[in-house]
Amino acid sequence: MDQQAARGVTTPQPRPQAMRTNWRRPALTTAILAGLCVGLLAMPTPEGLPVAGQRAIAVAVMGIGLWSSDVLPAGLTGMLVVVLLVLLGGVPTLHDALTGFAHPVAYFLMGVLTIGLAVLRSGLAERVAWFFLQRSRGRPRALYVQMLLAFPLLTFLLPSATTRTGILIHVYDQALELSRVPRGAPLAKAIMLALNSVNRLASTVLLTGGITPITAAALIGGISWTGWLVLMCVPYYAMLVIASGLIYGLYRRGFGPMLSVPPMEARGALSGKELRTIIITGGASLLWLTDALHHWNPALPALLAWVCLLAPGIGVLSWSDWERQLGWANIFVLASSLSLAQALVSSGAADWLAALLVRALPRSAHQPLLVVAMLLLTAAPVRLLVPNITGFLAMTIPIAMSVGTASGLNPVVCGLLMMIAGDAVLYYPAQSASSLVVYERGHLSAPEIFRFGLWMTLVAYVVVLLIALPYWAAVGEPLLMSPGE
């Protein structure tokens, strides 16, 4: 046994789907999706939809189907989307199809993945995993609750959900490995699903917690940092609690057996590699927390951390180790999904879908809850079709606010409820950088992520209708506008 195996350090295992020998189901699924794509292309172009928009929608349907069904490697699907956008005419040139690869978010993800890899290779992940296991005393529920409580607390130190996931994924993978929990076991799925879906919810509570709150607040306008915290804390923490309980219920058989906790190894002071990893990660976190002062794109601190972690004499990673272990599929999937989202916008498909949404919504102040229900119901298919959360928010929030104003409803509330309906769900890993980080570890399949996304759609509806609307009214943002407003 080599030194890394003796320490419990493992590299990501190949996803089970990649080793399938039965090709029939993937071939059948791919053929059905290809047929659907061809059918959409053969249909007469709907009124108001440009030809390029129709073709971009056809590519989106096929790409989303492949990402959600897991019949092809996710990175391969991403590159297929890029190729089809060009060949079918969804974008005019290959340069347009590759715009996502020049997006700062792709490089932000690369930096975050490098931080997570450094946490693993320095031994810091193993040290923290030992600590959590000893504190839980072999009780799976205690280990799960510790992780859930860490999400909102770590948000104030590491606002980005992707950064937290990039670090915690290695910590809990180590904890599962040390306690001999098989890959893909119910407990492993529960922990990974919480990292995939629940962890993200803690970030949106803060205005500086990521692209979702920043974009939504900019589109709605007039919301301060403290005002955002007041509006979001109750509905989002409620979703966090409900989603955590839902995961526990779905995988409760994994919480029965006690964990096999090995004896605590003698641990000395932090090593030089561990200290440098903490300092570099802390420096990047400080830059993210102070973005109001320097206005840097979040990708820049991530890239600075990447440079430091790979620099000879300073960093903790060698270039060859980084090349082998980064998880390049994540970057290909994220970049291609950004390209697809941009194609939907530039081709006119997004505007056409938005117009359909407006025409479908009732405009009656006498039925405010019906307007809210229609907004929530239309958010799900749009979120499914638009892989990028920024694109979803930019498309739906202005429409929801316009519909609200025309119906005598508070436009701020209409904008916020659309954000919740889109942000609470993930239907496939390409919709979130943090989800890609979890998916790459091999504990969860794309269909499992999709099924939980459907559950979270219902959770978002319940939280908006039963918790958010009454709470917002209590803090000064009622659903109905007062006369004269």
C-alpha positions in Angstrom: 0.0 0.0 0.0 1.5 3.4 -1.0 1.8 6.3 1.4 -1.3 8.1 0.1 -3.5 5.0 0.5 -2.1 4.5 4.0 -3.2 8.0 4.9 -6.6 7.5 3.4 -6.0 10.0 0.6 -7.8 8.9 -2.6 -8.2 10.4 -6.0 -11.6 10.7 -7.6 -12.8 7.3 -8.8 -14.1 7.0 -12.4 -17.8 7.6 -12.5 -19.7 4.3 -12.7 -21.6 5.5 -15.7 -18.3 5.7 -17.6 -17.6 2.0 -17.1 -20.9 0.7 -18.3 -20.7 -2.2 -20.7 -24.4 -2.1 -21.6 -24.6 0.4 -24.5 -28.2 -0.1 -25.3 -29.8 2.4 -22.9 -27.3 5.2 -23.6 -27.8 4.6 -27.4 -31.6 4.6 -27.1 -31.7 7.7 -25.0 -29.3 9.5 -27.3 -31.3 8.5 -30.3 -34.6 9.7 -28.7 -33.0 13.1 -27.8 -31.5 13.4 -31.3 -34.9 12.7 -32.8 -36.5 15.3 -30.6 -33.8 17.8 -31.7 -34.5 17.0 -35.4 -38.2 17.3 -34.8 -37.8 20.8 -33.3 -35.7 21.8 -36.2 -38.2 20.5 -38.7 -41.1 22.3 -37.2 -42.3 25.6 -38.8 -40.6 28.5 -37.0 -43.0 30.0 -34.5 -44.0 33.6 -35.0 -41.6 36.0 -33.4 -38.8 33.4 -32.9 -35.7 33.9 -35.1 -34.5 30.8 -37.0 -31.2 30.9 -35.0 -33.3 30.9 -31.8 -35.2 27.8 -32.9 -31.9 26.0 -33.5 -30.4 27.2 -30.2 -33.5 25.8 -28.4 -33.1 22.5 -30.2 -29.5 22.2 -29.1 -30.5 23.2 -25.6 -33.1 20.4 -25.4 -30.6 17.8 -26.5 -27.8 19.1 -24.3 -30.0 19.3 -21.2 -31.4 15.8 -21.9 -27.9 14.3 -22.1 -26.7 16.2 -19.0 -29.8 15.1 -17.0 -29.8 11.4 -18.1 -26.0 10.8 -17.6 -25.8 8.6 -20.7 -22.6 10.4 -22.0 -19.7 11.8 -19.9 -20.7 15.4 -18.9 -17.6 16.9 -20.5 -18.3 15.2 -23.8 -21.9 16.4 -23.8 -20.5 20.0 -23.2 -18.3 19.8 -26.3 -21.1 18.2 -28.3 -23.3 21.3 -27.4 -20.5 23.6 -28.7 -20.2 21.7 -32.0 -24.0 21.5 -32.5 -24.4 25.2 -31.9 -22.1 25.9 -34.9 -23.3 23.1 -37.2 -27.0 23.7 -36.7 -26.8 27.5 -36.8 -27.6 28.4 -33.3 -24.6 30.8 -33.4 -23.0 32.3 -36.4 -19.3 31.3 -35.8 -17.2 28.9 -33.7 -15.9 32.0 -31.8 -19.5 32.6 -30.6 -19.9 29.0 -29.5 -16.7 29.2 -27.4 -17.6 32.4 -25.5 -18.1 30.5 -22.3 -14.5 29.4 -22.3 -13.4 33.0 -22.1 -15.9 33.8 -19.2 -14.3 34.7 -15.8 -16.6 32.1 -14.1 -14.7 29.3 -15.8 -11.4 30.6 -14.3 -13.0 31.2 -11.0 -13.9 27.5 -10.9 -10.4 26.5 -11.9 -9.0 28.5 -9.0 -11.5 27.1 -6.5 -10.8 23.5 -7.7 -7.1 24.2 -7.2 -7.7 25.4 -3.6 -9.7 22.2 -2.9 -6.9 20.1 -4.3 -4.3 21.9 -2.2 -6.4 21.3 0.9 -6.3 17.6 0.0 -2.7 17.3 -0.9 -1.4 19.3 2.0 -3.0 16.9 4.5 -5.4 19.6 5.8 -8.5 17.8 4.6 -7.4 14.6 6.4 -6.7 16.6 9.6 -10.2 18.2 9.6 -11.9 14.9 8.6 -10.3 13.3 11.7 -11.6 16.1 13.8 -15.1 15.8 12.6 -15.2 12.0 12.9 -13.9 12.2 16.5 -16.4 14.8 17.4 -19.3 12.8 15.9 -18.2 9.7 17.9 -19.2 7.4 15.0 -22.8 8.7 14.9 -23.8 9.4 11.3 -26.5 11.9 12.3 -24.0 13.9 14.3 -21.6 14.0 11.3 -24.5 15.2 9.1 -25.7 17.8 11.5 -22.2 19.2 12.0 -21.8 19.7 8.3 -25.2 21.4 8.1 -24.4 23.8 10.9 -21.1 24.6 9.3 -22.8 25.9 6.1 -24.2 29.2 7.4 -21.2 29.8 9.7 -18.6 29.3 6.9 -20.6 31.6 4.6 -19.3 34.6 6.5 -15.7 33.4 6.0 -16.1 31.9 2.5 -19.1 33.6 0.9 -18.8 31.6 -2.3 -20.7 28.2 -2.2 -18.3 26.9 -4.9 -15.3 27.7 -2.7 -16.8 26.0 0.3 -17.8 23.0 -1.7 -14.4 22.8 -3.3 -12.8 22.5 0.2 -15.5 20.6 2.1 -15.9 17.9 -0.7 -12.3 16.7 0.1 -12.9 16.9 3.9 -16.0 14.8 3.8 -14.7 12.4 1.1 -11.8 11.8 3.5 -14.2 11.3 6.4 -16.2 8.7 4.5 -13.0 7.0 3.4 -11.6 6.9 6.9 -14.8 5.4 8.3 -15.0 2.9 5.4 -18.3 4.1 4.0 -18.6 2.6 0.4 -18.7 5.1 -2.5 -22.3 5.7 -3.4 -23.7 4.4 0.0 -26.8 6.1 1.3 -24.9 8.1 3.9 -22.4 9.2 1.2 -25.2 10.2 -1.1 -26.9 12.2 1.7 -23.7 14.1 2.6 -22.9 14.8 -1.1 -26.4 15.9 -1.9 -26.3 18.3 1.0 -23.0 19.7 -0.4 -24.6 19.8 -3.8 -27.9 21.6 -3.0 -28.2 22.8 0.6 -24.7 24.4 0.8 -25.7 26.8 -2.0 -28.7 28.1 -0.1 -26.5 29.5 2.7 -24.7 31.8 0.3 -27.7 33.6 -1.1 -28.6 34.9 2.4 -25.7 37.4 2.0 -25.7 40.0 -0.7 -22.0 39.3 -1.2 -22.6 35.5 -1.3 -22.2 35.0 -5.0 -23.5 35.8 -8.4 -27.1 35.0 -7.6 -27.7 37.6 -4.9 -25.6 40.2 -6.7 -27.4 39.8 -10.0 -30.9 39.7 -8.4 -30.3 42.7 -6.2 -28.9 44.7 -9.2 -32.0 43.8 -11.3 -34.5 44.6 -8.5 -32.6 47.7 -7.3 -32.6 49.6 -4.0 -31.7 46.8 -1.7 -28.8 47.3 0.8 -26.6 44.6 2.3 -28.5 44.6 5.6 -31.8 44.9 3.8 -31.0 41.8 1.7 -30.0 39.9 4.9 -33.3 40.8 6.5 -35.4 39.7 3.5 -33.5 36.5 2.8 -32.5 35.0 6.1 -35.9 33.5 7.1 -37.0 32.0 3.8 -33.5 30.7 2.9 -32.8 29.2 6.3 -36.2 27.7 6.2 -35.4 26.1 2.9 -32.0 24.9 4.3 -33.8 23.2 7.2 -36.5 21.6 5.0 -34.1 20.4 2.3 -31.8 18.9 5.0 -34.7 17.0 6.5 -35.8 15.9 3.1 -32.3 14.5 2.3 -32.4 12.7 5.7 -35.7 11.2 4.9 -34.7 10.0 1.4 -31.5 8.4 2.7 -32.4 7.5 6.2 -31.2 3.9 6.0 -27.6 5.3 5.8 -28.0 7.0 9.2 -28.6 3.8 11.2 -25.3 1.9 11.4 -22.5 3.4 13.5 -19.5 4.5 11.6 -16.2 2.6 11.9 -14.0 5.4 13.3 -10.3 4.4 13.4 -8.2 5.3 16.4 -7.0 8.9 16.4 -3.5 9.2 15.0 -1.0 11.4 16.8 -1.1 14.8 15.2 1.6 17.4 15.7 1.6 21.0 14.8 0.4 22.2 11.4 2.9 21.3 8.7 4.4 24.0 6.4 2.2 22.9 3.5 -0.9 23.1 5.7 0.0 26.6 7.0 0.7 27.9 3.5 -2.6 26.4 2.3 -4.5 28.2 5.1 -2.7 31.5 4.5 -3.3 31.5 0.7 -6.9 30.4 1.1 -7.5 33.0 3.8 -6.0 35.7 1.6 -8.3 34.9 -1.2 -11.3 34.8 1.2 -10.3 38.2 2.5 -10.2 39.6 -1.0 -13.7 38.1 -1.7 -15.1 39.6 1.5 -13.7 43.1 0.7 -14.8 43.3 -2.9 -16.9 46.4 -2.1 -13.5 48.2 -1.6 -11.5 47.0 -4.6 -14.3 45.9 -7.0 -12.3 43.0 -8.3 -14.0 40.2 -10.2 -14.2 37.1 -7.9 -12.2 35.2 -10.5 -9.1 37.4 -9.8 -8.6 36.4 -6.2 -9.1 32.8 -7.2 -6.5 33.0 -9.9 -4.1 34.7 -7.5 -4.6 31.8 -5.1 -4.0 29.4 -8.0 -0.7 31.2 -8.9 0.5 31.0 -5.2 -0.5 27.4 -4.7 1.5 26.3 -7.8 4.5 28.7 -7.4 7.8 26.9 -6.6 8.9 27.5 -3.0 5.5 29.0 -2.0 2.8 26.7 -3.1 1.9 23.1 -2.1 1.2 21.6 -5.6 3.4 20.6 -8.4 2.3 21.4 -12.0 2.2 17.8 -13.0 0.1 16.9 -9.9 -2.3 19.8 -10.7 -2.6 18.7 -14.4 -3.5 15.1 -13.4 -5.9 15.8 -10.6 -7.8 19.1 -11.4 -11.0 17.6 -12.8 -11.0 19.2 -16.2 -14.5 17.9 -17.1 -16.0 20.5 -14.7 -14.5 23.4 -16.6 -15.6 22.0 -20.0 -19.2 21.5 -18.7 -19.4 24.9 -17.1 -17.9 26.8 -20.1 -20.1 25.0 -22.6 -23.2 25.7 -20.5 -22.3 29.4 -20.4 -21.9 29.3 -24.2 -25.3 27.7 -24.5 -26.9 30.3 -22.2 -25.3 33.1 -24.3 -26.5 31.5 -27.5 -30.1 31.5 -26.2 -29.8 35.2 -25.5 -28.0 36.3 -28.6 -30.2 34.2 -31.0 -33.4 35.8 -29.6 -34.7 32.5 -28.0 -34.6 34.0 -24.5 -36.7 37.0 -25.6 -39.2 34.8 -27.3 -39.5 32.6 -24.3 -39.9 35.7 -22.1 -42.7 36.9 -24.4 -44.5 33.6 -24.0 -44.2 33.9 -20.3 -45.7 37.3 -20.2 -48.7 36.2 -22.4 -49.3 33.2 -20.2 -49.5 35.2 -17.0 -52.8 36.6 -15.7 -52.9 40.3 -14.9 -55.5 40.7 -12.2 -55.1 42.5 -8.9 -58.2 40.6 -7.7 -56.3 37.3 -7.8 -52.8 38.1 -6.4 -52.0 34.6 -5.3 -52.9 33.3 -8.8 -50.4 35.7 -10.3 -47.8 34.4 -7.8 -48.6 30.8 -8.5 -48.3 31.4 -12.3 -44.9 33.1 -11.8 -43.7 30.1 -9.7 -45.0 27.5 -12.2 -43.4 29.2 -15.2 -40.0 29.5 -13.4 -39.4 25.7 -13.4 -39.4 25.1 -17.2 -37.4 28.2 -17.8 -34.8 27.2 -15.2 -34.7 23.8 -16.8 -34.0 25.3 -20.2 -31.5 28.0 -19.1 -28.4 26.3 -17.6 -26.9 29.6 -16.2 -28.5 31.2 -13.2 -27.5 34.7 -14.3 -29.3 34.1 -17.6 -32.4 32.9 -15.8 -32.4 35.9 -13.4 -31.8 38.4 -16.2 -34.6 36.9 -18.2 -37.3 36.4 -15.5 -36.9 39.0 -12.9 -37.7 42.1 -15.1 -40.7 40.2 -16.5 -41.9 39.2 -13.1 -41.6 42.8 -11.8 -43.4 44.2 -14.9 -46.2 41.6 -14.4 -46.4 42.5 -10.7 -46.7 46.3 -11.4 -49.4 45.7 -14.0 -51.3 43.5 -11.6 -51.0 45.8 -8.6 -48.5 43.7 -6.8 -45.2 44.7 -5.2 -42.6 44.4 -7.9 -39.8 43.7 -5.4 -41.7 40.7 -4.0 -42.3 39.4 -7.5 -38.6 39.7 -8.4 -37.5 38.0 -5.2 -39.9 35.0 -5.5 -38.7 34.4 -9.0 -35.1 34.4 -7.7 -36.0 31.8 -5.0 -37.8 29.6 -7.5 -34.8 29.5 -9.7 -32.0 29.5 -7.1 -33.4 26.7 -5.0 -33.3 24.1 -7.7 -30.6 22.2 -9.7 -31.9 19.9 -12.4 -28.5 18.8 -13.7 -24.9 19.5 -12.7 -24.1 21.9 -15.5 -26.4 24.5 -13.8 -23.9 25.2 -11.0 -20.2 25.2 -10.6 -20.5 23.8 -7.0 -22.7 21.0 -8.3 -20.1 20.0 -10.8 -17.5 19.8 -8.0 -19.7 17.3 -6.2 -20.8 15.4 -9.3 -17.2 14.7 -10.3 -16.6 12.7 -7.1 -18.9 10.0 -8.4 -21.2 9.5 -5.4 -24.3 11.0 -7.2 -25.7 10.4 -10.6 -27.3 13.0 -12.8 -30.8 11.4 -12.5 -30.5 11.5 -8.7 -29.6 15.2 -8.9 -32.6 15.8 -11.2 -35.0 13.9 -8.9 -33.9 16.0 -5.9 -34.3 19.1 -8.1 -38.0 18.2 -8.5 -38.4 17.9 -4.8 -36.7 21.2 -4.3 -39.1 22.8 -6.8 -41.9 21.8 -4.4 -40.0 23.1 -1.4 -39.4 26.5 -3.1 -43.2 26.8 -3.8 -44.1 25.9 -0.2 -41.5 28.3 1.3 -42.6 31.2 -0.9 -46.3 30.8 -0.3 -46.3 29.9 3.4 -43.2 31.5 4.8 -41.7 34.2 2.5 -44.8 36.1 1.6 -46.1 36.5 5.2 -42.6 37.3 6.5 -41.9 39.9 3.8 -45.2 41.6 4.6 -44.1 41.7 8.3 -40.8 43.4 7.5 -42.3 46.0 5.2 -42.6 44.3 1.8 -46.2 43.2 1.4 -47.4 41.5 -1.7 -50.1 44.1 -2.5 -49.0 47.6 -3.2 -50.7 50.4 -1.4 -52.8 52.8 -3.4 -50.7 55.6 -4.8 -47.4 53.6 -4.8 
